[in-house]
Structure formats: C-alpha cells, structure tokens
Amino acid sequence: MSFFEFILQDWKANRGNPKGRIITSLFRIANFCSTRRIYFYLGLPYLIFYRILVEWFFSIEIPWNVKIGKNLALFHGQALVMNSEVVIGENCTLRHCTTIGHKQLKNGGFSGSPVIGNNVDMGSNVCIIGKIHIGNNVKIGCGAVVTKSVGDNETAVGNPAVSLNERERFFINL
C-alpha cells in the first residue's frame, strides 16, 4: 500500500463528513510515522503537531500508535477517547463521547484494553472498558457501558450492557 493509499483508506467511509475525513487522515499520517522507525524520527515534529491539533483543538484522543483497520468512520468527532493498546477492526463506526480503554484494578494496576472486531457500529456515549473482545458485526446502543465480551452478530444495550438476546430471555422468564 502506497503512502497516499494508506492516508486515504478511510476517505470513502467518511463521505459527506469533512471533520471525519480530516481527523482520520491526520491519524493515518501520524500512524504511518509512528510505525516506521525512520519516519518516526523524521516525522517527530508532525507527531507533536498531531497531538496539539487533534487532542487540544478537536478534543479527540486517538493515540498515533493505536491499531485501527481500514474504513474507520468518525461521526460528530468530539470527546472521543481511546487507549493506545486498543485494537479496532475494519469498517467500524465511532460516534461522539465514546471511551474505549482499560480499567484500573484494585491492586492499582490496569487491565488490558478491548479488542474490537470488524463491522462494529457504536452509538454515542458508549464506554467499552477492560480486557474484553467485541465480535464482528456488532451494534452497541447509545449510552451502553460494555464491561464484558460481546459475541458476533449481537446488539448490546444498557448499563451494564447486555445482548438483546439475553434481555429478551430475561423478560420472557418473568
């Protein structure tokens, strides 16, 4: 993949969304620089610029070394926070006020970070916390707090988040 193909790999996913296109392009340039040793040193001024522009002005914390698959769509890019150890698959959609990261353990340490599969669509105000796995083709409803793994082809809603299938079983058994 050429440099320009790498930078613009999220361009189509953010069609009609100029802010999403700008942020994903800036992220891809920073990611390109951070994952290749020689470009890291040459691109250090850009990495500093990236942190200032994206974190301070756009209020989005996407570390430049996070692993994100192609076709990332960002809608209403505001107050998005993720840990540098997060892994996100291809064709995922993130909306505003989303937090993805590790949680603090009782012993003072931190848990691992989430691994998110392909084709995951997250609503706004979603929190995905801890060393969990979100499967492929998952939808996560607005305001969900996900602290347990979610299987493939499921929809997770609520606080704490549960699969709609589990919720239906609960109400049927009442």
CORPE-V793514 format. One record per residue. N is the residue number from 1. OMEGA is omega in whole degrees, 0 to 359 (none if undefined). Layout:
n->N omega->OMEGA
n->N omega->OMEGA
This chain:
n->1 omega->180
n->2 omega->180
n->3 omega->183
n->4 omega->175
n->5 omega->179
n->6 omega->182
n->7 omega->187
n->8 omega->183
n->9 omega->179
n->10 omega->187
n->11 omega->182
n->12 omega->181
n->13 omega->181
n->14 omega->179
n->15 omega->182
n->16 omega->183
n->17 omega->185
n->18 omega->180
n->19 omega->177
n->20 omega->179
n->21 omega->181
n->22 omega->184
n->23 omega->181
n->24 omega->177
n->25 omega->177
n->26 omega->178
n->27 omega->183
n->28 omega->177
n->29 omega->180
n->30 omega->179
n->31 omega->177
n->32 omega->181
n->33 omega->185
n->34 omega->183
n->35 omega->178
n->36 omega->191
n->37 omega->183
n->38 omega->180
n->39 omega->178
n->40 omega->181
n->41 omega->178
n->42 omega->184
n->43 omega->181
n->44 omega->176
n->45 omega->178
n->46 omega->180
n->47 omega->176
n->48 omega->176
n->49 omega->180
n->50 omega->180
n->51 omega->181
n->52 omega->184
n->53 omega->186
n->54 omega->183
n->55 omega->186
n->56 omega->184
n->57 omega->179
n->58 omega->181
n->59 omega->178
n->60 omega->180
n->61 omega->172
n->62 omega->180
n->63 omega->185
n->64 omega->182
n->65 omega->178
n->66 omega->182
n->67 omega->181
n->68 omega->178
n->69 omega->183
n->70 omega->178
n->71 omega->174
n->72 omega->177
n->73 omega->177
n->74 omega->177
n->75 omega->179
n->76 omega->185
n->77 omega->177
n->78 omega->174
n->79 omega->176
n->80 omega->183
n->81 omega->174
n->82 omega->180
n->83 omega->182
n->84 omega->181
n->85 omega->180
n->86 omega->174
n->87 omega->180
n->88 omega->181
n->89 omega->182
n->90 omega->174
n->91 omega->180
n->92 omega->179
n->93 omega->177
n->94 omega->177
n->95 omega->187
n->96 omega->178
n->97 omega->179
n->98 omega->177
n->99 omega->179
n->100 omega->181
n->101 omega->182
n->102 omega->176
n->103 omega->179
n->104 omega->181
n->105 omega->181
n->106 omega->180
n->107 omega->179
n->108 omega->178
n->109 omega->180
n->110 omega->176
n->111 omega->174
n->112 omega->181
n->113 omega->182
n->114 omega->170
n->115 omega->185
n->116 omega->184
n->117 omega->180
n->118 omega->175
n->119 omega->179
n->120 omega->180
n->121 omega->182
n->122 omega->174
n->123 omega->179
n->124 omega->179
n->125 omega->179
n->126 omega->173
n->127 omega->176
n->128 omega->191
n->129 omega->172
n->130 omega->180
n->131 omega->183
n->132 omega->179
n->133 omega->174
n->134 omega->185
n->135 omega->179
n->136 omega->176
n->137 omega->182
n->138 omega->172
n->139 omega->179
n->140 omega->185
n->141 omega->179
n->142 omega->177
n->143 omega->181
n->144 omega->174
n->145 omega->187
n->146 omega->179
n->147 omega->178
n->148 omega->182
n->149 omega->179
n->150 omega->182
n->151 omega->179
n->152 omega->172
n->153 omega->179
n->154 omega->174
n->155 omega->181
n->156 omega->181
n->157 omega->172
n->158 omega->179
n->159 omega->358
n->160 omega->185
n->161 omega->173
n->162 omega->177
n->163 omega->176
n->164 omega->177
n->165 omega->178
n->166 omega->180
n->167 omega->178
n->168 omega->178
n->169 omega->180
n->170 omega->183
n->171 omega->177
n->172 omega->182
n->173 omega->180
n->174 omega->none
